[in-house]
Amino acid sequence: MADIGTVSQATLDLQTVDGETRIVAGGPWIIATVSGIEPQIARAIRAATGTVAIDLSAVQRIDTSGAWLIRRLEAELQQKGIAVTLAGASENAVRLLAAVERGQDFGAEAPRRRPMFLELLERLGQSTASAGHDFVQAMAILGGVVGGLIRGATRPSRLRFTSIIYHLDRTGLQAVPIIALISFLIGGIVAQQGVFQLSFFGAEDFVVDLVGILVLRELGVLLTAILLAGRSGSAYTAEIGSMKMREELDALKVIGLDPIEVLIMPRIVALVIALPLLTFVADMSGLIGGAFVAFVYGDMPFERFILLLRDAVDMSTLMVGLIKAPFMGLIVGLIAANEGLNVQGSSESLGRQTTASVVKSIFMVIVADGIFAIFFAAIDY
């Protein structure tokens, strides 16, 4: 028998009787005493032959680190083709050894990678299920908002006009400069490209039709919705998510208030009201930018631009963009609120859901714009 270790440290005794190797662990097998046991474990593994019995009856104390070493010793012996049995383990040791075995499979081979097609199919299924879950949640939020508006119509004192005005100022008025600037630049870029390309055919006048129809029907409302998704939608998700992390939503429920009516409804109402107003600002800024570039780049006087614009568009062209705006505002608000309510208890979750809010809002806004384009083309409007 070889005595390895000291009394104050974890010990490992190795003996061979009738072809069976017996490894006797003794002393305290805890994190403070097993730091020097690694060489003895390696020596025992090299010397072991036949069958091995690991005797734990002399172990005074054991914690997770000691149990992990015992399991590692057992696994490495089994990898050599040696049959291993455990004996003399206390109830606490048995419990810790079972927990370590569940948490770490020492002998298992690395899992084989599945075919990429199956992984893609699984991700597609998960994304579809997640989209369905998000849709159900968004409809529940919409129902809560509609219910709050109905209760507010019967009892106006329940409507939070101050909160609606506050969010309307944040979402609408404070967004006017950036919306106007970007729309002005986009209108100018469209006009510049139009003048450049149409000049080859001597059809520079048609740049007015290009700018007018494109800005009023599509670009004005689409750019505004995308900007609000990144500017206001992300802020709403972060605010609601932070409230959920700090359990403020639960506190509202405890005192008898509905979080949807108190927090979400004013934000969604503000978005639905602000988006058509900002769309009109974007339309006017885009037309001004187009007229300015047509004057500078294409030598087209402002008076001629206005006269040609009057012939190119009518009220229905403007109304197409304004009709789409409230629905896009509703989409941005519902997605922002839904992602905020999905935030878990970590800052990582908050960042992930805020990013998802912006991405999903932009995607759904573009999808909605395409659906409206098909609808208006079908009714010839």
SULRA-V193206 format. One record per residue. N is the residue number from 1. RES is the residue in three letters. PSI is psi in radians with two decimals (NA if undefined). OMEGA is omega in whole degrees, 0 to 359 (* if undefined). NEAR is the number of other C-alpha atoms within 8 Angstrom. Layout:
n->[N;N]
res->[RES;RES]
psi->[PSI;PSI]
omega->[OMEGA;OMEGA]
near->[NEAR;NEAR]
This chain:
n->[1;2;3;4;5;6;7;8;9;10;11;12;13;14;15;16;17;18;19;20;21;22;23;24;25;26;27;28;29;30;31;32;33;34;35;36;37;38;39;40;41;42;43;44;45;46;47;48;49;50;51;52;53;54;55;56;57;58;59;60;61;62;63;64;65;66;67;68;69;70;71;72;73;74;75;76;77;78;79;80;81;82;83;84;85;86;87;88;89;90;91;92;93;94;95;96;97;98;99;100;101;102;103;104;105;106;107;108;109;110;111;112;113;114;115;116;117;118;119;120;121;122;123;124;125;126;127;128;129;130;131;132;133;134;135;136;137;138;139;140;141;142;143;144;145;146;147;148;149;150;151;152;153;154;155;156;157;158;159;160;161;162;163;164;165;166;167;168;169;170;171;172;173;174;175;176;177;178;179;180;181;182;183;184;185;186;187;188;189;190;191;192;193;194;195;196;197;198;199;200;201;202;203;204;205;206;207;208;209;210;211;212;213;214;215;216;217;218;219;220;221;222;223;224;225;226;227;228;229;230;231;232;233;234;235;236;237;238;239;240;241;242;243;244;245;246;247;248;249;250;251;252;253;254;255;256;257;258;259;260;261;262;263;264;265;266;267;268;269;270;271;272;273;274;275;276;277;278;279;280;281;282;283;284;285;286;287;288;289;290;291;292;293;294;295;296;297;298;299;300;301;302;303;304;305;306;307;308;309;310;311;312;313;314;315;316;317;318;319;320;321;322;323;324;325;326;327;328;329;330;331;332;333;334;335;336;337;338;339;340;341;342;343;344;345;346;347;348;349;350;351;352;353;354;355;356;357;358;359;360;361;362;363;364;365;366;367;368;369;370;371;372;373;374;375;376;377;378;379;380;381]
res->[MET;ALA;ASP;ILE;GLY;THR;VAL;SER;GLN;ALA;THR;LEU;ASP;LEU;GLN;THR;VAL;ASP;GLY;GLU;THR;ARG;ILE;VAL;ALA;GLY;GLY;PRO;TRP;ILE;ILE;ALA;THR;VAL;SER;GLY;ILE;GLU;PRO;GLN;ILE;ALA;ARG;ALA;ILE;ARG;ALA;ALA;THR;GLY;THR;VAL;ALA;ILE;ASP;LEU;SER;ALA;VAL;GLN;ARG;ILE;ASP;THR;SER;GLY;ALA;TRP;LEU;ILE;ARG;ARG;LEU;GLU;ALA;GLU;LEU;GLN;GLN;LYS;GLY;ILE;ALA;VAL;THR;LEU;ALA;GLY;ALA;SER;GLU;ASN;ALA;VAL;ARG;LEU;LEU;ALA;ALA;VAL;GLU;ARG;GLY;GLN;ASP;PHE;GLY;ALA;GLU;ALA;PRO;ARG;ARG;ARG;PRO;MET;PHE;LEU;GLU;LEU;LEU;GLU;ARG;LEU;GLY;GLN;SER;THR;ALA;SER;ALA;GLY;HIS;ASP;PHE;VAL;GLN;ALA;MET;ALA;ILE;LEU;GLY;GLY;VAL;VAL;GLY;GLY;LEU;ILE;ARG;GLY;ALA;THR;ARG;PRO;SER;ARG;LEU;ARG;PHE;THR;SER;ILE;ILE;TYR;HIS;LEU;ASP;ARG;THR;GLY;LEU;GLN;ALA;VAL;PRO;ILE;ILE;ALA;LEU;ILE;SER;PHE;LEU;ILE;GLY;GLY;ILE;VAL;ALA;GLN;GLN;GLY;VAL;PHE;GLN;LEU;SER;PHE;PHE;GLY;ALA;GLU;ASP;PHE;VAL;VAL;ASP;LEU;VAL;GLY;ILE;LEU;VAL;LEU;ARG;GLU;LEU;GLY;VAL;LEU;LEU;THR;ALA;ILE;LEU;LEU;ALA;GLY;ARG;SER;GLY;SER;ALA;TYR;THR;ALA;GLU;ILE;GLY;SER;MET;LYS;MET;ARG;GLU;GLU;LEU;ASP;ALA;LEU;LYS;VAL;ILE;GLY;LEU;ASP;PRO;ILE;GLU;VAL;LEU;ILE;MET;PRO;ARG;ILE;VAL;ALA;LEU;VAL;ILE;ALA;LEU;PRO;LEU;LEU;THR;PHE;VAL;ALA;ASP;MET;SER;GLY;LEU;ILE;GLY;GLY;ALA;PHE;VAL;ALA;PHE;VAL;TYR;GLY;ASP;MET;PRO;PHE;GLU;ARG;PHE;ILE;LEU;LEU;LEU;ARG;ASP;ALA;VAL;ASP;MET;SER;THR;LEU;MET;VAL;GLY;LEU;ILE;LYS;ALA;PRO;PHE;MET;GLY;LEU;ILE;VAL;GLY;LEU;ILE;ALA;ALA;ASN;GLU;GLY;LEU;ASN;VAL;GLN;GLY;SER;SER;GLU;SER;LEU;GLY;ARG;GLN;THR;THR;ALA;SER;VAL;VAL;LYS;SER;ILE;PHE;MET;VAL;ILE;VAL;ALA;ASP;GLY;ILE;PHE;ALA;ILE;PHE;PHE;ALA;ALA;ILE;ASP;TYR]
psi->[2.35;2.15;2.10;2.23;-3.09;2.97;-0.64;-0.17;2.98;2.42;2.73;1.92;2.40;2.21;2.64;2.17;2.09;0.77;-0.05;2.27;2.28;2.12;2.04;2.02;2.40;2.95;-2.95;2.05;1.32;2.99;-0.49;-0.24;-0.11;0.15;-0.50;0.21;-0.19;-0.83;-0.64;-0.64;-0.79;-0.70;-0.70;-0.67;-0.71;-0.63;-0.30;2.41;2.88;-2.24;2.66;2.36;2.16;2.00;2.08;0.23;-0.43;0.02;2.11;-0.80;2.65;2.46;-2.94;-0.67;-0.72;-0.73;-0.63;-0.70;-0.70;-0.79;-0.64;-0.72;-0.78;-0.77;-0.71;-0.59;-0.72;-0.56;-0.43;-0.04;0.34;2.34;2.28;2.39;2.62;2.43;2.66;0.25;2.39;2.98;-0.71;-0.70;-0.73;-0.75;-0.76;-0.69;-0.67;-0.70;-0.73;-0.67;-0.65;-0.60;-0.38;2.03;1.77;-0.62;-0.11;2.49;2.78;2.36;2.44;2.37;2.32;2.81;2.54;-0.59;-0.73;-0.68;-0.75;-0.69;-0.69;-0.75;-0.66;-0.75;-0.74;-0.72;-0.68;-0.77;-0.70;-0.69;-0.71;-0.71;-0.76;-0.68;-0.75;-0.75;-0.73;-0.68;-0.62;-0.72;-0.76;-0.73;-0.72;-0.67;-0.79;-0.75;-0.70;-0.68;-0.67;-0.76;-0.60;-0.55;-0.61;-0.52;1.55;-0.39;-0.35;-0.37;2.28;1.37;-0.65;-0.77;-0.69;-0.79;-0.69;-0.83;-0.52;-0.66;-0.79;-0.79;-0.68;-1.18;-0.78;-0.25;-0.13;-0.82;-0.84;-0.65;-0.82;-0.75;-0.85;-0.70;-0.68;-0.79;-0.73;-0.76;-0.70;-0.70;-0.75;-0.74;-0.72;-0.81;-0.66;-0.81;-0.76;-0.79;-0.71;-0.33;-0.42;-0.40;0.07;0.53;0.73;-0.47;-0.47;-0.12;-0.48;-0.77;-0.74;-0.90;-0.81;-0.89;-0.76;-0.75;-0.80;-0.66;-0.65;-1.06;-0.70;-0.95;-0.62;-0.81;-0.70;-0.78;-0.72;-0.74;-0.71;-0.57;-0.71;-0.54;-0.93;-0.68;-0.76;-0.67;-0.72;-0.74;-0.78;-0.71;-0.87;-0.69;-0.70;-0.69;-0.68;-0.69;-0.65;0.12;0.47;-0.55;-0.70;-0.63;-0.66;-0.73;-0.67;-0.67;0.17;0.32;2.55;2.02;-0.60;-0.76;-0.62;-0.75;-0.75;-0.75;-0.83;-0.64;-0.76;-0.73;-0.72;-0.71;-0.75;-0.62;-0.70;-0.61;-0.76;-0.66;-0.76;-0.55;-0.72;-0.73;-0.75;-0.69;-0.86;-0.71;-0.70;-0.72;-0.69;-0.74;-0.72;-0.74;-0.68;-0.80;-0.64;-0.60;-0.79;-0.76;-0.54;0.12;0.68;2.03;2.67;-0.65;-0.72;-0.68;-0.76;-0.72;-0.77;-0.61;-0.64;-0.58;-0.44;-0.58;2.84;-2.98;-0.56;-0.57;-0.74;-0.70;-0.49;-0.82;-0.70;-0.55;-0.66;-0.47;-0.87;-0.64;-0.67;-0.65;-0.70;-0.72;-0.83;-0.76;-0.76;-0.75;-0.73;-0.77;-0.74;-0.79;-0.59;-0.70;-0.31;-0.05;2.39;-2.71;0.42;2.73;-0.53;-0.74;-0.69;-0.81;-0.70;-0.77;-0.57;-0.76;-0.78;-0.62;-0.82;-0.80;-0.83;-0.67;-0.81;-0.75;-0.84;-0.55;-0.74;-0.71;-0.79;-0.68;-0.70;-0.70;-0.76;-0.67;-0.74;-0.72;-0.83;-0.56;-0.62;-0.61;0.10;0.90;NA]
omega->[177;180;184;177;179;183;183;180;173;182;180;180;183;177;181;181;177;177;178;177;179;179;184;176;181;180;180;176;180;188;182;186;184;184;182;186;184;180;179;177;179;179;179;180;180;185;186;176;177;176;185;172;177;184;181;185;181;179;182;179;179;174;185;180;177;178;179;179;177;180;179;176;179;183;181;174;179;178;175;181;182;176;186;173;177;181;172;182;176;180;179;179;178;181;180;178;178;180;179;180;177;184;184;177;186;188;185;175;178;182;179;180;180;177;182;180;180;178;179;179;179;178;178;178;178;179;178;178;179;178;177;178;179;180;179;178;180;177;176;177;178;177;177;179;179;177;177;178;178;177;177;178;179;178;185;180;179;179;183;184;181;179;179;179;180;180;175;177;180;185;187;188;183;179;184;183;183;178;181;182;183;179;176;181;180;177;178;180;178;180;181;179;178;179;182;183;183;180;178;182;182;184;182;182;182;176;178;176;181;182;185;183;183;182;185;184;190;192;183;183;183;178;180;180;179;179;179;177;179;185;185;181;179;179;179;179;180;181;181;178;177;177;179;179;180;177;177;177;177;179;177;179;182;181;173;180;179;181;179;181;185;189;190;183;179;181;181;178;179;178;181;179;187;187;175;179;178;177;177;177;179;178;181;180;178;178;178;177;177;179;181;180;177;177;184;188;184;179;179;180;180;181;180;178;182;179;178;179;180;178;186;185;173;184;181;178;177;185;179;179;182;178;181;190;181;180;177;175;178;179;180;181;181;180;180;180;181;180;176;179;179;180;178;188;182;177;177;178;179;178;180;181;177;176;179;179;181;183;181;180;180;179;183;176;180;177;179;178;177;178;178;179;178;181;181;175;180;180;177;180;*]
near->[6;6;8;8;9;7;7;7;11;16;14;14;12;12;9;9;7;4;8;11;14;12;13;13;14;14;13;12;17;13;10;5;11;13;7;6;11;8;7;9;10;8;8;10;10;6;6;10;9;9;11;14;12;12;13;13;11;10;11;8;8;13;11;11;11;12;14;10;8;9;12;9;10;9;10;10;13;10;8;6;6;11;9;11;7;9;9;8;11;8;6;8;11;9;8;11;13;8;8;12;9;7;6;6;7;7;7;5;4;4;4;4;4;6;6;6;6;8;9;8;8;8;8;8;8;8;8;8;8;8;8;8;8;9;8;8;9;11;8;8;12;9;8;10;12;8;8;11;9;8;10;11;8;6;8;8;6;7;10;9;6;6;8;12;9;8;12;14;9;9;13;15;8;8;10;10;7;7;13;12;9;8;15;15;10;10;16;15;10;11;16;12;8;11;13;8;8;12;9;7;7;6;9;11;7;8;12;13;12;11;14;12;12;9;13;14;13;11;9;16;18;11;9;13;15;11;9;11;14;9;8;9;16;14;8;12;17;12;9;12;15;9;10;15;11;6;8;9;9;8;8;11;10;7;6;6;9;8;10;10;12;10;9;11;11;13;13;12;10;14;16;14;11;12;16;13;9;13;14;10;11;15;13;8;13;18;13;10;14;17;12;10;13;15;11;8;8;9;7;9;8;9;6;8;11;8;8;11;11;8;7;10;12;8;6;8;11;11;9;12;14;12;9;11;14;13;9;13;15;12;11;15;12;12;13;16;13;13;14;17;10;8;13;9;7;8;6;6;10;14;9;8;13;14;9;9;15;13;8;9;15;11;8;9;14;9;8;9;11;8;8;9;8;8;8;10;8;7;6;5;7]
